[in-house]
Amino acid sequence: MAHIDYFFSTLSPYAYLAGTRMEEVAAKHGATVTYKPLDLVTLFGRTGGVPPKERHPSRQELRAQELTRQSKKLGKPLNLKPAFWPTNAAPSAYAIISAQNAGGGDLGKLVHGFLRGVWAEDKDIAQDEVVRETLEAAGFDASLADSGLLTGAETYAANLEEAASRGVFGAPFYITDTDERFWGQDRIEDLDLHLAGKL
């Protein structure tokens, strides 16, 4: 059975634009998925990247154009200047880690719920109430927001180290069990073709 390790940040606009297409591809091919939220800004620093606000103006301008084009292409509303971005991604990441460990809900829906909250709904995903609501909406117990915080923190840090050691440098980033790497929401089609044995 194929497997996908999914490295992402709950603050990434490109992970938001991915929607649940990766989950659909995984289901189509019977692949399992492990969600690995991480601190993307720290990863940038470790792998030669630069946070958006520190990039050259030409890069910032193209990023804004590209995000707008992709959101239109995908039919996903996107606010280029969210009310709560950047915010502390750790609470949402810990909730995803706890939910993955607990099971019983829809992880893809949970992840997308946090991302949609930032980029389309002007929610502060660092707030306990937002974390609880997002957990419940994805079929998980809201109390997961209060449990496994130490495990969440340890896993969050470990995900960063694993990402840096496995060649991850951005988000969303997908790695198969055969170490095929796919960076970006615009590479999900290639991931699909790879799992089908065509790439």
C-alpha positions in Angstrom: 0.0 0.0 0.0 1.3 3.4 -1.0 2.0 6.0 1.7 2.3 9.8 1.7 4.0 12.0 4.3 2.4 15.4 4.1 4.5 18.3 5.4 2.7 21.6 5.7 2.0 24.7 7.8 -1.5 25.7 8.9 -0.4 29.3 7.8 0.5 28.4 4.2 -1.7 29.9 1.5 -0.6 27.3 -0.9 -1.6 24.5 1.5 -5.0 26.2 1.7 -5.2 26.2 -2.1 -4.5 22.5 -2.1 -7.9 22.0 -0.5 -8.5 18.3 0.0 -7.2 17.2 -3.4 -4.3 15.3 -2.0 -6.8 13.3 0.2 -8.9 12.6 -2.9 -5.8 11.3 -4.7 -4.8 9.2 -1.7 -8.2 7.6 -1.5 -8.2 6.9 -5.2 -5.0 4.9 -4.9 -5.7 3.4 -1.5 -2.7 5.3 0.0 -2.4 6.2 3.6 -1.4 9.7 4.8 0.6 10.9 7.8 0.0 14.6 8.5 3.2 16.5 9.6 2.5 20.1 10.5 5.7 22.1 11.1 7.1 25.6 11.7 7.5 26.8 8.1 9.4 30.0 8.8 12.0 28.1 10.8 12.2 25.6 7.9 12.9 28.4 5.5 15.8 29.5 7.6 17.2 26.0 7.7 16.9 25.4 3.9 17.9 28.7 2.3 14.4 30.2 2.1 13.2 33.6 3.2 9.9 34.5 4.9 7.5 36.3 2.5 7.8 39.7 4.2 11.6 39.6 3.8 11.6 38.7 0.1 12.5 41.2 -2.6 9.5 43.3 -3.7 9.5 41.6 -7.1 9.0 38.2 -5.4 6.3 39.6 -3.2 4.5 41.1 -6.1 4.6 37.8 -8.1 3.5 35.9 -5.1 0.4 38.1 -4.7 -0.4 37.7 -8.4 0.1 34.0 -8.4 -2.1 33.5 -5.3 -4.9 35.5 -6.9 -4.7 33.6 -10.1 -4.6 30.2 -8.4 -7.5 31.1 -6.1 -9.6 32.1 -9.1 -8.5 29.0 -11.1 -9.5 26.7 -8.2 -12.6 28.6 -7.2 -11.4 29.2 -3.7 -11.9 32.6 -2.0 -8.6 34.0 -0.7 -7.8 37.2 1.3 -4.3 38.3 0.4 -4.1 40.2 3.7 -5.8 38.0 6.3 -6.8 39.7 9.6 -4.8 37.1 11.6 -1.7 36.3 9.6 0.8 35.5 10.7 -0.4 34.1 14.0 0.8 31.3 16.3 0.4 28.1 14.3 1.3 25.8 17.2 -2.2 25.4 18.7 -3.7 24.3 15.4 -0.7 22.0 14.7 -1.0 20.4 18.2 -4.7 19.9 17.6 -4.0 18.1 14.3 -1.3 15.9 16.0 -3.7 15.1 18.8 -6.5 14.3 16.4 -4.3 12.1 14.3 -3.3 10.2 17.4 -6.9 9.9 18.6 -8.6 9.1 15.3 -12.3 9.1 14.7 -12.7 12.2 12.5 -11.7 13.6 9.1 -8.1 14.8 9.2 -8.2 16.3 5.8 -11.3 18.3 6.7 -9.6 19.4 9.9 -6.4 20.6 8.2 -8.4 22.4 5.5 -10.7 23.9 8.2 -7.7 25.7 9.8 -6.3 26.8 6.5 -9.7 28.1 5.3 -10.1 29.9 8.7 -6.9 31.9 8.0 -7.2 32.6 4.3 -10.9 32.8 3.7 -12.7 33.4 7.0 -10.5 35.8 8.9 -10.3 33.6 12.0 -7.4 33.5 14.4 -6.5 29.8 14.5 -4.3 30.4 17.6 -7.5 31.0 19.7 -8.8 28.1 21.8 -12.4 28.7 20.7 -11.5 28.5 17.0 -9.4 25.4 17.5 -12.3 23.7 19.4 -14.9 24.7 16.7 -12.6 23.4 13.9 -12.0 20.1 15.7 -15.8 19.6 16.2 -16.6 20.5 12.6 -14.2 17.8 11.4 -15.8 15.2 13.6 -13.3 15.3 16.5 -13.8 15.8 20.2 -13.2 19.5 21.0 -11.4 18.4 24.2 -8.4 17.3 22.0 -7.5 21.0 22.1 -6.5 20.5 25.8 -4.9 17.1 25.6 -1.5 15.8 24.4 0.1 19.3 24.5 3.5 17.9 25.4 3.3 15.2 22.7 2.1 17.9 20.3 5.0 20.1 21.0 7.5 17.3 20.7 6.0 16.0 17.5 5.8 19.5 16.0 9.5 20.0 16.7 10.3 16.5 15.4 8.4 17.1 12.2 10.6 20.1 11.5 13.8 18.1 12.0 12.4 15.3 9.8 11.4 17.7 7.1 14.9 19.3 7.0 16.6 15.9 6.8 14.3 14.6 4.1 14.7 17.5 1.6 11.5 19.5 2.5 11.9 23.2 2.0 8.3 24.6 1.5 4.6 23.7 1.8 2.7 21.9 0.9 5.2 19.1 0.4 4.4 15.5 -0.3 6.8 12.5 0.0 5.8 9.0 -1.0 7.1 5.8 0.6 9.5 5.5 -2.4 11.0 9.0 -1.6 9.3 10.7 -4.6 8.9 14.3 -3.6 6.3 16.8 -4.8 6.3 20.5 -3.8 3.3 22.7 -4.2 -0.4 22.4 -4.6 0.2 22.5 -8.4 2.0 19.2 -8.2 -0.9 17.1 -6.8 -1.7 16.0 -10.4 1.8 14.7 -10.7 1.5 12.9 -7.4 -1.7 11.3 -8.8 0.1 10.2 -11.9 3.0 8.8 -9.9 0.8 6.7 -7.7 -0.9 5.4 -10.9 2.5 4.3 -12.1 2.6 6.8 -15.0 5.3 9.0 -13.7 
